[in-house]
Amino acid sequence: MAEYAVVDPSTGETLKTYPTISDADLDAAIGRAHAAHKAWSKDTSVADRAAVLRRIAELHEERKQELGEIIVREMGKPIEQSVGEVEFCAAIYTYYADRAEELLKDEPIELLEGEGSALIRRSSLGVLLGIMPWNYPYYQVARFAGPNLLIGNTIVLKHAPQCPESAAAIEQLFQDAGLPADAYVNVYATNEQIETVIADPRVQGVSLTGSGRAGAAVAEIAGRNLKKVVLELGGSDPFILLGADDLDAVVEAAVGGRMENGGQACNAAKRFIVIDELYDAFVEKFTGALTAIQPGDPSKEDTTLGPLSSARAAETLEQQVQRATENGAKLAAGGGRDGNFFNTAVLTDITPENPAYKEEFFGPVAQVYRVSSEQEAIELANDTEFGLGSYVFTTDQEQALRVADQIEAGMVFINAVGAEGAELPFGGVKGSGFGRELGRFGADEFVNKKLIRVAG
């Protein structure tokens, strides 16, 4: 089987294969990106680079249907969500284009003693390697490429093996927008080849979104070669319910938080932690609403749940549910699969000894836990290796902020799901990685913050 291929998860049919890059061509690709860095970073102004980003945003809008249809084929995302992903990318590129001068302006430093002045001047580092996942083929690239192209860095991009068509489409779109061809180079490389790229002295940093195992491997190689890394890894985000005036509205949010991208999102709500007095009513309403969602043809506008991204993904989730029930969990509702189409499901009565307690479920399966107090909810929420996002629902604002302060996560959303934005930093702690993307913090990762001190 080809390393890079478009395999329609709805049918299992291989639609197209792509050849893996040769070692010589990969070396040449790094060389081209390295050579392009000087011209892109030094011979263009911030305004010039912002103009290219703005055109990239416009082309995402102009081609959103075509781009959306590509990822329906590649990973089964329903077409409405696929187009929505492309629209969000346009917002990200626009955000950085609109704020280019502000994000890269000199930052004066007030001297404590002595005469003269001091400032921080931001400049690019050089070639960056991006290693991207399959679940958001355009959005993940936008988070990485938007700020770094603005800064003046150039990019070598390795996309997931199941997303070669969208990877090629992004590269072509960038060139059509006026980005120099070698400032962004798509490579169909193997994991073994990527090890050499990370170690290459021409490459100055690495950004990876993926599994903890992949993150550890990349960080190890990067560490040996003194390379900066940003890692966005897995998540098992808690959804903590401590109070509700409108339980139906909370349930609607809970379903939305779990079902985005078919549950295949690192920052999806996965563990629902519910205070005792609301538990029974929540489980009844939540299981009813969740299991009412039926898998369907992702090319249809009214489909909200398509297939899982691959046979491997469906098999893994099926095994996780089976293992959970074999160890005492209750399948409160749903479950089962038909090929890569997986029915929504709710698991309850999961004990700390159950393997499911520590696992990330990547798909339309929710875990619900009962707690007797705010403190118990916090302890359960933090009892995980992950620390990406989290959700707190309560009618008490002081309680919400108190709980938010104690959650071990990079992000806390209070009484809201789906509230991410181009301006809001995205990233985690613990086993969910480190570094931030999006917003001004995303534009401050792969930057030389050069001190310039001028004597009086």
N, C-alpha and C positions, 0 to 999 in steps of 0.2 A: 504493500500500500504506500502511496506517495506521502511524503512528510507533510506537504501542503496540498489541501484539497477542499473543495466545496462539496460537502455531503449534506444533502437536504435532510434535516432531522425528522421531517414529517413522513418521509418515505424510505429513508435510508439509501437513496440513490446518490451515487457519486456523479456530480454534474460536471466537474472540471478539476484537473490536477495541474499543479504548478511545479516546475523543477526547482530543486534546492540549489542555492548559489554555490559555486565552486570556491575553494579556498582562495584562489588567485583573484577571482572577481570580488570576493568579500574584502580582501586586503586593498584592492583598488577602490572599492566603495568608501572605505575609511579614509583613504588618501584623498579622494575627491572632496569629501566633507571637510577634511582638514584644510585643504587648499582653499575651499570656499569660505572658510571662517573669516579670513582677513577682510575680504571684500564685503561680506555681509555685515560684519561688525564695525569696520572702520570706514568703509567707503560709502556707506549709507547712513542717513540721519535717523534719529528716532522717529521722526515724522514719516520718513520713507518706509520704514519697517511697519509702522502703524497702518499706513495706507494699504500695504499688502495684506495685513491681517483683516482690515475692513473688507477687502475684496474677497478674502477667504470666507468671511462670514456671509457675504452676499451670495457666493456660489453655493454654500450649504443650503441657503433658502431656495435658490433657484433649482437645485437638483435634489431637493429633499425626498421627493417621491422615488426617484431612481435610486438614490442612496439607501432609502428605507427598504426597498424591494430586495436589494442585495443582501442585507443582513437577515431578512426573512428567510432567504434561501440558506444562508450560512449557519444560523444558530436558532432559527425558529421564533424569533421575537415577533409578536403580533404587529401588523403593519402600522396600526395607529401609534403604538409605542415606539416603533422604529422611526417613524417620521418625527415623533416628539423628541427622540434622542438627537436627531440631526438638528432640529430647531434649537435645542439647548446648546449644542456646539456653536451655532451661529451667535447665540447670546454670549458665550464665553469669549470667542474671538473679538466680538464687538466691545466687550468689557475692557479687554486689554488695549484695543485700538483707541478707545475713547480716553483712557487714562494713562497713555504711554508716557507723556512728559512728566506727569505727576509721580508715577511709579519709579522713574529713572532719574529724577532730578537730584542734584547734589544735596547732601544733608549736612548742614553746618553743625559743628560741635563747639559748645561754649567752653573756653579754656578756664581751668581752675587757677592757673598762674602763668605768668609770662605774657609777652606781647605777641601780636600777630593773629593768625587765624588757623582753623583746622576744619576739614570737611571730609565726608565720605563720598567718594565717587563710585558709582556702580558700573561695572563693565562685565562683558561676557567672559566665560572660561575657555570655550572652544567646542570641540565635538562632544556631544552627549549621546549616550546609548539609551534608547527607550525599549523596554520589554513589556508588551501589552497583552492583556487577556482577551477572551472571546466574548464576555458577557455584555460589554458596551463598546463595540468595535470603533465607533467614532468618538464617543464622549471621552474615553480614556486617553485617546490621542490628543484631543483638544486640551484637556487639563495639563498635559505635559508640553505639547508643542506650542500652544498659545503664548504663554509667558516667556518661554525660552527662545523662541524665534524673535520675539520683541526685543529681548535683551541683546540679541546678536549671536547667540549660540547657534551652532548647526547640529543636525540630528541624523543619526543612523537609527532606523526603527525596525525592530523585529516584532512582528505581530504574531498572534496565536496561529498555529498551523491550520485551524479550521476557518480562518478569516482572510484568506489570500486575496479574494476579490475586492473586499472592502479596503484592504491595505493598499492595493494598486489604485483604487478609486481615489483614495485620499492623496496619494502622491501626485496623481494626475491633476486633481483639483488644485493643489498647492502650486503646481507649475502654471496652470491656467490662470491663477490669480496673480502671477508675476513673481513668485518666489524663484530665485535662481535654482536651477535643477539640482545642483549638488549641495544646496543648503539643507535639503531634506531627502534622505536616501532610504527607500524601502528595501529591506533584504529578507529573502526567504532562507534563513540560516537555521542550522540545527543547534541544539543546546550545547553540543560540544564545540561547535564553531564560536558560539557566543562567549564561551570561556576565554577564548583567545582575544575577542574584541574587548572584553572588560580589562584584560591585562595590557592591551595595546597602549603604549605611551601617548599616542595621539588622542586617545579618548580620555576626557577629563571628569566624567561623572556618569552615573547610571541611575535611571528611574525604573522601578519594576512595580507592577501591580499583578499580584498572583497569590499563590499559596505560601504558607509559612515555610514549607520545605524549599521552594524555589527562592524565597527571600533569603533564607539562611545561606544557601549555596552562593547566591550572588554577593551577599555581604562578605562572605569569607574570601572570595576571590578579590573583590574590591578592596577589602582591608589589607590583604597582602600587597596590593599594588597602590595603596594610599589614594584611593578614589572616593570621592563623595558619593553617597547613595541616598535616594529617597525610596522608601518601601511602603506600599499600601497593600496590606495582606488581608487575611480573612477576618471575619467578624461573626459573633453570635450575639447580636444586639438585643438587650433587654427592652421590653415594653412594660413599664411599671404602671399599674392602675391602682391608685390609692383613693380616688374619689371621683364622682361623676354626677352632674346635674342631669345630663342627657346620655344615658347608657347607649342608646341606639347610635348616637353620633360617635361615641367612643369606639363602638364595634365597627362602624364604617371606617374609621381611621385605622383600626387594628387590621382589618382586612386589606386595606390599601397598603399599609406598611409591610405586610407580609407578602403581598402578591405582585408587587412591582417586578417586572421582568420575569414573571413566573416564579418568583421567590429566589431567583438566581442573581442576587445582589449582595455584595459583602456587607453593606450597611442596611439591609432589610431587617425589620423587626422579626426576630426568630423565637425568642423566649418571652412568653407573656406571663408576667408576674402580677397576680391579682390579689388584692386584699380580701380577707375571708368573707366579709359581708357582701361583697359584690361578685364573688367567685361563681356561684351556681348560676346566677342570671347571666353573667358574662359568657360562661361556657355554652349555655343553651343558645344564646343569640349568636355568638361567634361561630360555633360549629354549623348552625343553620345557614348563616350568611356565606361562610367559606365554602361549604360543600355544595351550595347552589351554583357555584362557578364551575362550569364544565369546559374541559379542553376542546379546542376546535381548530379549524383551518387558520393558520396565522396570516394568510393572505387576505382574509375577509375583514372588512372594517369593523364588524361588530364582535370580533373575537378578542377576549381579554386574557385568555390563557392558551398558549400554543404548546407545542411539545417541549420537552427538555432539550438541551442543546445537542445531545448525542446519546447514543446507546449506552456508552460508558456512564454518563451522568445519570441516566434513568436506572441502570443496574445498581449503581452505588447508592442512590437514594432508597431504592427498594430494599437493599440489604440493610441499610441503617434502620428503616422502619421495622423490619423483621427482627433485627437484633434487639431493638428497643422493647418490643412486645415480648420477646423470649425472656427478657430480663425484668419483666414485671410491669412495664408501662401498659396503659390502657389505650387502645385505639378508639377514641371517643366517637369518631365519625370518619368516613371516607377511606381513602387509600386504594392501592391497586394501580396497575399500569396496563396500557395497551400499546406495545411497541415503545416509542419514546414519549407517548402521551401519558402523563402521570396525574391521577386524580388528587384533588386537594384532600388533606387529612389533618386531624387534630389528635395529638398525643397528650395524655394526662398521667398523673400518678408516677412521675419519673423521679426516682430516688437518686441520691448522689452516687450510689454504687452502679447505676445503670450506665452503660457506655454512652447512651444518648445525652446524658447530663453534660458531658464535656465536648460533644461533637458539634460541628457546624453542619446544619442541614441545608443543602443548596437546592431548593426546590419548594413546591407548594405544600409543605408540611410544617405545622406550627406545634410548638410545645407550650402547654399551659401549666403554671404552678400556682398553688395556693399558699399565701403567707398570712400571718396573724398580726403583723406590725410593720410600720415603716422601716424600722431597723432590720428586720428580717428580710424585707424586700431588697434593701441596699446590699446586705451581705450576699444574698443569692445572686443579685445582678453582677456583683464583683467576683463571684466564685467561678471564674473562667480564665483561660489563658489569653483571651482576646480583650481588646479595649478600643474598638472602633467608634461606633455610635451608640446612642441610647435614646429612649423616649420616656417621658414622665407625664402621666395624665392625672391631674388632681384639680379640685376646685379651690385649693388653698395655695395662694401665690407664695407665701412664706415657706410653706412645706416644699413647694416645687423647687425653689432656689436652694433650700437646705439639702434636699436630696441630690440636686444637680451637683452641688459642691462635693458630695461624697462618692459620686459615681466615678469609677476608674475607666474613663473613656476619653477619646479625643473630641467627641461631639455630644452634646445633649440637646434634644429638642423637646420643648415643653408644650404639651397640648397641641402638637402638630406632627404630621408626617408629610413626606414629600416637600419639605420646606428648604431644600438645598438651593443654592444660587451661585451664580458666577462670582459673586463678591464674597462668598462665605468660605473660609478655609476648610479643607477636607483632609482628614488624616486621623491616625490613632496612636495608641500607646500599647505597652505590653506586647503580646504576640501579634498585634495588628500592625506593627511596623512603626516607622518614625518619619518625620518630615511632613510637610504640608503642600497641598496643591490648591489651586484656585485662590481668588482674592489677591490682596497685596502680598500675603505670606507665600503664595505660590510663585510669585515673581522674585522672591528673595532667597531661593534655595541654591540655584546654580549660578551664583554671582560672585565676582570678586569685589568685595566691599573695601575698596582701596582707601587708606588714610592718606590724605594730603595735608601736611602741616607746613604752614608758611610762617617764617620768623617775622617779628615786628620790624 
